[in-house]
Amino acid sequence: MSPSHHPLSYAIIGAGAVGGLYGGMLAKRGAEVHFLMHSGIDEVRQHGWRVESVAGDFRLPPESLHLHNDPRSMPNCDVTILAIKSTQNHLLGELLPAATGQDGVVLCLQNGLHPEADSVAIVGPGRVLGGCCFLCSNKVAPGQIRHLDYGRIVLGEFTAADQPPAGISDRLQRITDDLIAAGIDAVATGDLWLARWRKLMWNIPFNGLSVALDASTKQLIDTPESARLAAAIMGEVRDAAAACGRTLPTDAIEKTLDHTRQMVPYDSSMRLDYRAGREMELAGIFAAPLAAAEQAGATMPRVEMLHQQLGFLQAHRRHRK
Amino acid sequence: MSPSHHPLSYAIIGAGAVGGLYGGMLAKRGAEVHFLMHSGIDEVRQHGWRVESVAGDFRLPPESLHLHNDPRSMPNCDVTILAIKSTQNHLLGELLPAATGQDGVVLCLQNGLHPEADSVAIVGPGRVLGGCCFLCSNKVAPGQIRHLDYGRIVLGEFTAADQPPAGISDRLQRITDDLIAAGIDAVATGDLWLARWRKLMWNIPFNGLSVALDASTKQLIDTPESARLAAAIMGEVRDAAAACGRTLPTDAIEKTLDHTRQMVPYDSSMRLDYRAGREMELAGIFAAPLAAAEQAGATMPRVEMLHQQLGFLQAHRRHRK
C-alpha cells in the first residue's frame, strides 16, 4: 500500500450490486478507482455510472471513469475490492495479480464463511482482508445500481481458522477511514470470523429459504411457519459459531428477525442467481460452515437439510436448462 | 358384524384411489358393496366401474353396483371402509352413522399416525380398525381407477396410544381373509401403531419432499442430495417410533429406499393434493407424529422443518388461489 500521506487507489473486481455501489461511492469522492468489467463496458462508456440509492442518487460521467476489460491491463492498486460471486473464484489467478501487484491488498467482499482463503491462495498470506456487507442492492444494468436498503460493511483482517483474531491493524483502520470518508457505513472489526458467522445467521436462512420456498424475504418473515423455521436455523448457526469459538450476542436472532421485518421486500442474491440460471453460492454459504461445524463437533440438521434441498434444486434447474 | 357363516357386507366411504380400487375388487368377487359417492355418481351410473390395474384390468357394469349419494341412505354394513382424505374427517358425524349402524365396524384406510381416533369419536371405542395401504393408485375420473404399483394393506385393531397392542382378533382375521379372497394383498397385524410408523417412514419424506421440491418420487430417489435427505428423515422417524415404543426393523430405511427406487414414477397423494389446490394431510402425516415424538421426548428437526415448509406453501398456495 502507498505511504499513509498518499490517497489510496482502488481496483474493483466485479462491478455488480456490491462493487458497483462502493466503487462508485469511492470514485464520487475523488478516489482513483479502476473498474474491471466482464461485460457491459460499452454501455458504461456511453452512459457512465448511475446509482439510485437510499443514501442519495448520483451519476458519474463516462469520462471520469477508469474502465478496464482485461485483468492484465489493470494498474497496481493499493486496495483490490473483490466483489465477484464466490462461485467465480476459480478465475482469481487471472483476476488478482496485476491489480494487487507486489504490495496491494485484497479486500474480499464475498459471501461465505471464509471466501478470503481463495484469494490467499493467489496473493499469499498477510495481504487479504475481508468484509461482510449488510445491504440490499441489485445491479439492474451495466453500471446501473439500485441500492435499496442498509449498506454497512464490517471489515477485518483475515486470519486462518486456527489463529487468534488479528485485532485492528493500521492498514485496516486506514481503509475503513477512507471508506467512511466516501460516505460508506464502514466498521472495522478485530475478529472477522465473528462478523462472518454473524452475517451467515442471515444468509443461511434467508438466502436458502427464499430459493427452497420460492419466496421473498417479506413473505418468509410474514408467514409464521417460515419465520419460526428461520429462527430455528439461526439457532443452529449460533450454536455452531459458539462451537467454533465465536460467541454471537444473545439477542442476535431477535435482532436479525427485526431487521428482516423492517427490510424493504427484497429478492436475496441467491434467489436472483437461481432464477437467472446461475450457480448458487452453496459452497461458501452452506458447505463451508457445515464443514467447520462438523470439525468442531456441532451439528446443524436444518442447515444440512436446506443445503441438500438447494443441491437438488440446483441439479434439476441445470437439468431443465 | 354378521355371524361368521354369513358373507360380510361393505360400505365404501370415499370411492377414490384407495376405496375405489379395494371396493371394486370386493364387488368383483361378489361381495355386497355400497359405494357412497360425493360427486361423479352420474358418470358411474353410465359407465360403471373401470379399473386399470397392474393386477389385471376389470370393469363392473353399472347395474351390478350399489351407488349412493346421501350418507343417510346408506344401509347398515358389516365393514365401513373409510377412504376419504383425513382432511375431511370433520364430516365423519354425517358420513359414518348410517353405514356402521349399531354393530358395524370401521376400517380406516387413511394416512397419518392415528387417523382412527376421529372415527372412534363418532362410533365409539372397540369398533374401529385401521389399515396402512402401500400402493400407487390414482383416481383418473369418477369410477375410474388406475392402480400403478404395489397394493398391500396391513390392517389391525386400533388401540389408544397408552394401551398395549391388540393382537389379532377374530374379526380382524375374518376381514383380512375376506380381503385376501377378493385378491387383495391383505396382512393382519397385531400392532397397528407399528405399521403406522412403518408407513410414515415413507409418507413423511416422500410426500413432504415431493411438494417442497416439486418433484416426483423418481427424481427424489435418483438425485443424491434428496436421497440422502430422505434417508436422514427416515432415521428421525425410526428414532421417534422407538421413543414411542415401536421398534422398526434395522433394515427398514434401506428397504424403503429400495422399494422407492423400484417404484414406477409416481406423484405422491400430497403432491396431487397440492397441485389441485386441495388441503394437504399435514395434520395426520406431520403434526400427529411430531406431537407423539415430542411427548416421548424425541426430536425430529428435519421433519419439523419439512412441516413448516409445507405450512408456508399451503398458506401461499391458498393465498394465490
Contacts between the chains, C-beta under 8 A, distances in Angstrom:
chain1	res1	chain2	res2	distance
A	209	B	309	7.9
A	212	B	212	7.0
A	212	B	213	7.9
A	212	B	309	6.8
A	213	B	212	7.9
A	213	B	309	6.1
A	213	B	312	5.4
A	213	B	313	6.7
A	215	B	312	7.2
A	215	B	316	7.2
A	219	B	312	8.0
A	219	B	316	6.7
A	220	B	312	7.7
A	223	B	311	7.9
A	223	B	312	5.2
A	223	B	315	5.6
A	223	B	316	7.2
A	224	B	311	7.9
A	225	B	307	7.9
A	225	B	308	4.2
A	225	B	309	7.5
A	225	B	311	3.6
A	225	B	312	4.8
A	225	B	315	7.1
A	226	B	308	6.6
A	226	B	309	7.5
A	226	B	311	8.0
A	226	B	312	4.4
A	228	B	308	6.2
A	229	B	305	5.9
A	229	B	308	4.2
A	229	B	309	6.9
A	229	B	312	7.8
A	232	B	301	7.6
A	232	B	304	7.7
A	232	B	305	7.3
A	301	B	232	7.5
A	301	B	301	4.5
A	301	B	302	5.7
A	302	B	301	5.7
A	302	B	302	7.1
A	302	B	305	5.0
A	304	B	232	7.7
A	305	B	229	5.9
A	305	B	232	7.3
A	305	B	302	5.0
A	305	B	305	5.8
A	305	B	306	7.9
A	306	B	305	7.9
A	307	B	225	7.9
A	308	B	225	4.3
A	308	B	226	6.6
A	308	B	228	6.2
A	308	B	229	4.2
A	309	B	209	7.9
A	309	B	212	6.8
A	309	B	213	6.1
A	309	B	225	7.5
A	309	B	226	7.5
A	309	B	229	6.9
A	311	B	223	7.9
A	311	B	224	7.9
A	311	B	225	3.6
A	311	B	226	8.0
A	312	B	213	5.5
A	312	B	215	7.2
A	312	B	219	8.0
A	312	B	220	7.7
A	312	B	223	5.2
A	312	B	225	4.8
A	312	B	226	4.4
A	312	B	229	7.8
A	313	B	213	6.6
A	315	B	223	5.6
A	315	B	225	7.0
A	316	B	215	7.2
A	316	B	219	6.7
A	316	B	223	7.2
